Amino acid sequence: MATHNTTEVLVGGVVLAAAIGFGLYATQTTGFGRGGSGGYELVASFRSLEGVNVGTDVRLAGVKIGTVSSVELNPETYRADTRVKLQNDIQIPDDSAIIISSEGLLGGNFVEIAPGGSLDYFAPGDSIDDTQGAVSLISLLVKFVAGGGEEEEQ
């Protein structure tokens, strides 16, 4: 009977260690464990924020440097006012653009920062004025199909 108890305790310990390991891996890969204290926020206003939600990646040169921290509809301008939280060690030139990009035809959208060439950088809370909203794949297909006949007539 003592061997049954020892085996059960060992198996339970392995299962518990695996669960803790999985939890640590999940918090590190999702950024959930980093907390809200690190980083600084920038503000941008988009015409269309299709496919972007709170928690969406913010990337620079394909590397994740932050996340979307809040999204609100501005009732006066009817634009999506967005706050992005970036890592403290990443400085963004103040003539940079912020763009909603797609990972491909079947992939999701993410926020991309196209850096400018200025020697001055955004301060926390600054607004990025150069924005480009999401492009709807459906509207592009409609324009392509509708525009195809016009080019043949000319």
N, C-alpha and C positions, 0 to 999 in steps of 0.2 A: 504494500500500500504506500510505502514511503517513496517508491520509484514513480508511482503515478503522480503524486503531489509535486515532486521535483520536476518531472517532465511538463506538467501543466504550468508551473511557475516559469520555467524557461521559455515555453512557447508564448505565454502571456507577455513576458519581458520582450521577446523579439517583436511581437505584434505592437506593443506599446512603443518601442524604439522606431519601428517603421512608421507609425502614425505621427510621431514627433518629427521625424525626418521629412515626411511628406508635408507637414504643416510649415516647417521652416523653408522648404523649397518653394512652396506656394507663396508665402509672404515675400520672399526675395524676388521671385520672378514677376510678381504682379505689382511690386512697389507698395503693397499695403502696409508693411511693417515700418516704412520709413517715417511715418507720421506727417503732420502738417506743418512742422516748424521750419524745415529746410526749404530753401528756394525763394524766389521772388515772383510777383505776378505782373503781367502786362495785359493790356486791354486792347481788343480789336472789335470792329463792328462789321458784320458780313451781311450781304444781300441774301445769300442762301447758305444755310449751314447743314444741308441735307447729309445725313449719314454720320454726323458728329454729335457726340453726347458727352456728358461729364465723364471723365476718365479716359477719353480718347487720347492716343499718343500725340505728342508734339515732337517732330523730328527735324534735325538739321543734318544734311548730307546723309540721310538714311539712318542716323543714329538717334535713338530716343533721348531727348534732353528735358522732357517735362510732360505734363498732361493738361487737359482742359479741366479747369477747376469749377467753372460755372457758366451757364448759358441762360440768358434772359431775353425776352422780346421787348424791344424799346417801343412803347405805345405811340411815341411821337414820330419816329422815323420809320417804323415797321421794319427794322433791321434786327439781326440777332447780335446783341451785345455779349461778347465772350471774354472770359478771363482765362489766361493760360498761366500755369505755374511752371517756372523753369528752374533748373539747377543753379545754385549760387555761383558756381565756378564757370558758367557759360555767359559770356558777355555778347550781346547782340548789337551790331551797329545800328544807329538810329535812322538809317535810310533803308532798312531791310523791309521785305515784303512778307506777308503771311498768307498762305494759300491753302485751300482745301484740296487735297490730292487723293487719288484713288490708288489702291494697291493692284488694280487690274480690273478686268471685266467682272470677275466673280468675287474679288476681294472687297474689303471694307474701305472706308475713307479714313484719312488721318490729316493732321494739321502739319504743314511743312513751312519752315522758315527759310526764305531765300535771302541770305545775308547780302548787305550792301557793302560799299567800300568806304564808308565814313570812318573817321578816327574817333568820333564821339559815340557813346553807347547809351542805350535806353536805361533809364533809372527805374527802380521799382514803382509800379503804378502808372507808368507812361502808357500812352496810346499808340498803337501801330496804325498809321493812317493808310498805308498801301496794302489793301486786302483784295483777295480774289476768292469769291464764293465757290460753292460746289457747282459742277456742271452736270446736269442731268443727262444720263445716257439716252433716255427716251427722247428728249427734245433734240439731241444731236442726230438721232436716227430719223426723226421726222424732218428735220432740216435737210438731211442728206437725200432722203427720198423725194421731198418736194423740190429741192434744188437741182436734182439730176435731170429733169425734163427741161428746165430753163436753159441749161448750158448747151443742149443739143440744138435749140432753136436759133441761137446766135450765130 
